[in-house]
Amino acid sequence: KDVQKEREPHAYLSKEEVKEKIQSYNSSVTDKLKMTLNANGIYTGFIKVQMELCRPITVQSSQSQGRCAHSNNETAFYLPDGCVNTLHISSTNTVREVIEALLKKFFVADNPAKFALYKRCHKEDQVYTCKLSDREHPLYLRLVAGPRTEMLSFVLREHETGEVMWEAFSVPELQNFLRILDKEENDQLQMLKNRYAAYRGKLEEALRGVLKPG
């Protein structure tokens, strides 16, 4: 269930509370991705982000896998479903900075403004997905929720269609997307033609059996 953007103000923890939370967090970690508290009160740690992208991304690389369309030195392709990336960040990093770091790690050339970071959590036996504001701090949310991803996980998505900043797309990007859409349309059309051709063949075979003499 998707809910509105997170707007609730957070009562941030004191230094002592942060220290206690980090100790508790690290004692529960099972994948060695622990948090570290620095002398200045800033702490660092890891978050995992699941990529749930419906549209192709543009990367500055010629060694990309998947369905591709080329334009100069850029390639547009679809990320595989369920792709998860791990980022090492600090408690001062905002959602916007996390999105930028994630795209940079994938060598994505698309404008970060096209994407949004969501948190997914369980409440009362239901799963809620909520878009985070650019000023949120993902590592703080991870610390408060604990290390269990079934309690809290992060998801990268495109903005909803009505929110897309189409002016953020470059001309080569739009041309790549159109080429990919044309290919998908042709593939779907060919599949439809093959299915009806198979039906027609079965009907004609059945008719021949019915009309066969004696």
C-alpha positions as CSV (number, residue, x, y, z in Angstrom):
1,K,0.0,0.0,0.0
2,D,1.5,3.3,-1.1
3,V,0.9,6.3,1.2
4,Q,1.7,10.0,0.9
5,K,5.2,11.5,1.2
6,E,6.7,11.3,4.6
7,R,5.9,14.7,6.3
8,E,6.1,13.9,10.0
9,P,8.8,15.7,11.9
10,H,11.3,13.5,13.7
11,A,12.5,13.9,17.3
12,Y,16.2,13.2,16.7
13,L,18.1,11.3,19.3
14,S,20.6,12.8,21.8
15,K,24.3,11.7,21.5
16,E,23.9,9.3,24.4
17,E,20.7,7.8,22.8
18,V,22.6,7.5,19.5
19,K,25.4,5.6,21.2
20,E,23.0,3.2,22.9
21,K,21.0,2.7,19.6
22,I,24.2,1.9,17.7
23,Q,25.4,-0.6,20.3
24,S,22.0,-2.3,20.2
25,Y,22.0,-2.1,16.4
26,N,25.4,-3.7,16.1
27,S,24.5,-6.5,18.5
28,S,21.6,-7.5,16.2
29,V,23.5,-7.3,12.9
30,T,23.9,-10.6,11.1
31,D,25.6,-9.5,7.8
32,K,28.6,-7.6,9.3
33,L,27.2,-4.3,8.1
34,K,27.6,-2.5,11.4
35,M,27.5,1.2,12.2
36,T,30.4,3.3,13.5
37,L,30.1,6.3,15.8
38,N,32.7,9.0,15.4
39,A,34.0,11.3,18.0
40,N,32.1,14.3,16.4
41,G,28.8,12.5,16.9
42,I,28.4,11.6,13.2
43,Y,27.9,7.9,12.6
44,T,28.4,5.9,9.4
45,G,26.8,2.7,8.2
46,F,25.2,0.8,5.4
47,I,21.8,0.8,3.7
48,K,20.5,-1.5,1.1
49,V,18.3,0.0,-1.7
50,Q,16.1,-2.1,-4.0
51,M,15.8,-0.8,-7.5
52,E,12.2,-0.9,-8.8
53,L,12.5,1.0,-12.0
54,C,9.9,0.6,-14.8
55,R,11.6,2.9,-17.3
56,P,15.1,2.4,-18.8
57,I,18.1,4.2,-17.4
58,T,20.9,5.8,-19.4
59,V,24.5,4.8,-18.5
60,Q,27.8,6.1,-19.8
61,S,29.1,2.7,-20.8
62,S,29.1,0.4,-23.8
63,Q,29.3,-2.8,-21.7
64,S,25.7,-3.0,-20.5
65,Q,23.5,-6.0,-20.5
66,G,19.8,-6.2,-21.3
67,R,17.7,-4.6,-24.0
68,C,19.8,-1.7,-25.4
69,A,19.6,1.2,-27.6
70,H,22.8,3.2,-28.4
71,S,23.3,6.9,-28.8
72,N,26.9,8.2,-28.9
73,N,28.7,6.9,-25.7
74,E,25.5,6.3,-23.8
75,T,23.3,3.2,-23.5
76,A,19.7,2.9,-22.3
77,F,18.7,-0.3,-20.8
78,Y,16.4,-1.9,-18.2
79,L,17.7,-2.9,-14.8
80,P,16.9,-6.5,-13.9
81,D,14.0,-6.9,-11.4
82,G,15.0,-7.2,-7.7
83,C,18.4,-5.5,-8.2
84,V,19.7,-4.5,-4.7
85,N,22.6,-2.1,-4.1
86,T,24.4,-1.5,-0.8
87,L,25.7,2.0,0.0
88,H,28.0,3.2,2.8
89,I,26.7,6.5,4.0
90,S,26.8,8.8,7.0
91,S,24.1,10.1,9.3
92,T,24.4,13.6,7.6
93,N,23.6,12.3,4.1
94,T,20.1,13.3,2.9
95,V,17.8,11.3,0.6
96,R,18.8,13.5,-2.3
97,E,22.5,12.8,-1.7
98,V,21.8,9.0,-1.4
99,I,20.0,9.0,-4.7
100,E,22.9,10.9,-6.4
101,A,25.4,8.4,-4.9
102,L,23.4,5.4,-6.0
103,L,23.1,6.7,-9.6
104,K,26.8,7.5,-9.6
105,K,27.7,4.0,-8.4
106,F,25.7,2.6,-11.4
107,F,27.2,5.2,-13.8
108,V,23.7,6.4,-14.5
109,A,23.6,9.6,-16.6
110,D,20.0,10.4,-15.9
111,N,19.1,13.5,-13.9
112,P,18.6,12.5,-10.1
113,A,15.5,14.7,-10.1
114,K,13.7,11.9,-12.0
115,F,13.9,9.5,-9.1
116,A,12.5,9.2,-5.6
117,L,13.5,7.2,-2.5
118,Y,10.8,5.3,-0.7
119,K,10.7,3.5,2.6
120,R,8.8,0.2,3.0
121,C,7.7,-0.9,6.4
122,H,5.3,-3.3,8.1
123,K,2.5,-1.9,10.3
124,E,-0.4,-3.9,11.7
125,D,0.2,-6.8,9.3
126,Q,0.3,-4.5,6.2
127,V,3.2,-3.3,4.1
128,Y,3.4,0.4,3.6
129,T,5.5,2.2,1.0
130,C,6.0,5.9,1.6
131,K,8.0,8.4,-0.4
132,L,10.7,10.2,1.6
133,S,11.3,13.9,1.4
134,D,14.7,15.1,0.1
135,R,15.7,16.3,3.6
136,E,15.2,12.9,5.3
137,H,18.3,11.1,6.6
138,P,18.1,7.4,5.6
139,L,20.8,6.2,8.0
140,Y,18.9,7.7,10.9
141,L,15.8,5.8,9.8
142,R,17.8,2.6,9.5
143,L,19.2,3.1,13.0
144,V,15.8,3.7,14.6
145,A,14.2,0.7,12.8
146,G,17.1,-1.7,13.4
147,P,18.9,-3.9,10.9
148,R,16.0,-6.1,9.9
149,T,15.0,-5.3,6.4
150,E,11.5,-6.8,6.8
151,M,10.8,-4.0,9.3
152,L,12.2,-1.2,7.1
153,S,13.7,-1.3,3.6
154,F,14.5,1.3,1.0
155,V,13.3,1.4,-2.6
156,L,14.4,3.6,-5.5
157,R,11.6,4.4,-8.0
158,E,10.9,6.9,-10.7
159,H,8.6,9.7,-9.9
160,E,5.0,8.9,-10.8
161,T,4.0,9.8,-14.3
162,G,2.3,13.0,-13.3
163,E,5.4,14.1,-11.3
164,V,8.0,13.4,-14.0
165,M,10.1,16.5,-14.9
166,W,10.2,15.8,-18.6
167,E,12.4,18.8,-19.1
168,A,15.1,17.0,-17.2
169,F,15.5,14.4,-20.0
170,S,18.0,15.1,-22.7
171,V,17.2,14.7,-26.4
172,P,19.3,11.5,-26.8
173,E,17.6,10.0,-23.7
174,L,14.2,10.6,-25.2
175,Q,15.2,9.2,-28.5
176,N,16.6,6.1,-26.9
177,F,13.4,5.6,-24.9
178,L,11.4,6.0,-28.1
179,R,13.5,3.4,-29.9
180,I,13.0,1.0,-27.0
181,L,9.3,1.6,-26.9
182,D,9.1,1.0,-30.7
183,K,11.0,-2.3,-30.3
184,E,8.7,-3.4,-27.4
185,E,5.6,-2.5,-29.5
186,N,6.9,-4.5,-32.5
187,D,7.7,-7.5,-30.2
188,Q,4.2,-7.4,-28.7
189,L,2.6,-7.1,-32.1
190,Q,4.5,-10.0,-33.4
191,M,3.5,-12.1,-30.4
192,L,-0.1,-11.2,-31.0
193,K,0.1,-12.1,-34.7
194,N,1.7,-15.5,-33.8
195,R,-1.0,-16.3,-31.3
196,Y,-3.8,-15.6,-33.7
197,A,-2.0,-17.5,-36.5
198,A,-1.8,-20.5,-34.1
199,Y,-5.6,-20.2,-33.4
200,R,-6.3,-19.9,-37.1
201,G,-4.3,-23.0,-37.8
202,K,-6.2,-25.1,-35.2
203,L,-9.5,-23.9,-36.5
204,E,-8.6,-24.7,-40.1
205,E,-7.4,-28.2,-39.0
206,A,-10.7,-28.7,-37.1
207,L,-12.7,-27.7,-40.1
208,R,-10.8,-30.0,-42.4
209,G,-11.6,-32.9,-40.0
210,V,-15.3,-32.0,-39.9
211,L,-15.6,-31.6,-43.7
212,K,-13.6,-34.7,-44.5
213,P,-15.8,-37.1,-46.5
214,G,-17.0,-40.3,-45.0
